[in-house]
Amino acid sequence: MSEILGIFGLQGWGKTALTTYFGMLAKEQGLPIYSNYPLKFDYIPVTTIKEAQSCRNGCLLLDEIWKWVHARTSQSNINKEMMGICLLNRKRGVSPIVYNSQLPRTVDVILKDVTTFRYVPHILTHEDGLRYIHYTVKDIIDRESEEMIIPVAINEIGKYFDTHYEIDNLTRDKDLTGLEKGIGLEKDFNNVLNKSRNVLFTKLQPNSGRDCDYPFDILSVGIDENYAFDVKSSFNSGRISITEYGKAFENKVNSIKRGNKFMFQPYFAFPRIDTKFNTRAYDWYICSMIDNFSYFRRMNSMPYYYHLIKKSILLSKSNLFSKDNRSKHLGKIREG
């Protein structure tokens, strides 16, 4: 049976935590997870109509659904397209669809009418000192259950999502690798680099350095070492927009060698998806092309964000932003 689950309650009642818990259960069953908010386990982001249309044979999590299909915009084309996606969930194998909203009356009436179960959670502290989600649930004909308890403490569930993340408005499609967005990211990262006391100067290269000696977005000259950065997008995408892999990646790395010496240490840089700014070193990951040469050389498609961050380091924890320069390698965290 295909199910659509609605979760309702005021701020802090555990709506997103309960939504995430259902996603955790679906993941344990081996289902792909689609989500309109970042999760700290493998998932496929859904931030546009086009991405929602592509959901198949998995679980779809929708936080703050009122921002996408508000009852007052029920005649809009976006509402109609999203309702079509929800009504086709059985044919497409998308089950459960789990959405949440503070108030039922803010949700498109069609979605409410086809909601299989409606949950109302609240959080209580147990004798062990931990907080757990308690909830009641009504079925489609308004039969209400007794109060039930999620057997996982909320602090454990909270490890898998950011409670402060704000959902963006829904659009039909976005050019995630457009030139304008790419240039903006490069400028943001370059501005962050120039805040480092360990950077002497940077060079932001036009056209990703294609017409330059070194084909990288940014060249950075430091006190102890020089670095070359390729800035990639991770906004609204489960993958990082790295398209140089295999032989193309090898050629890119070799382009900054003179004999056996690297003129610059090559890195990919990409923004975090769980922060709203790109203006701080804390907002960026960097990934060494040399340390992960074999990984990128074997790739045949863009890497997933949550796979790549395991091979990366926050820029704020790198030696570019450490208090001293004693370490020679950018990607190592200073001890202490």
Secondary structure, 3 states (H helix, E strand, C coil): CCCEEEEECCCCCCHHHHHHHHHHHHHHCCCCEEECCCECCCCEECCEHHHHHCCCCEEEEECCHHHCCEHHHCCCHHHHHHHHHHHCHHHHCEEEEEEEECCHHHECHHHHHCCCEEEEEEEEECCCCCEEEEEEEEECCCCECCCEECCCCHHHHHHHECCCCCCCCCECCCCCCCHHHHHHHHHHHHHHHCCCCCEEEEEECHHHHCCCCCCCCEEEEECCCEEEEEECCCCCCCECCCCCCCHHHHHHHHCCEECCEECCEEEEEEECCCCCCCCCHHHEEEEECCCCHHHHHHCCCCCEHHHHHHHCEEHHHCHHHCCCCCCCCCCCCCCC
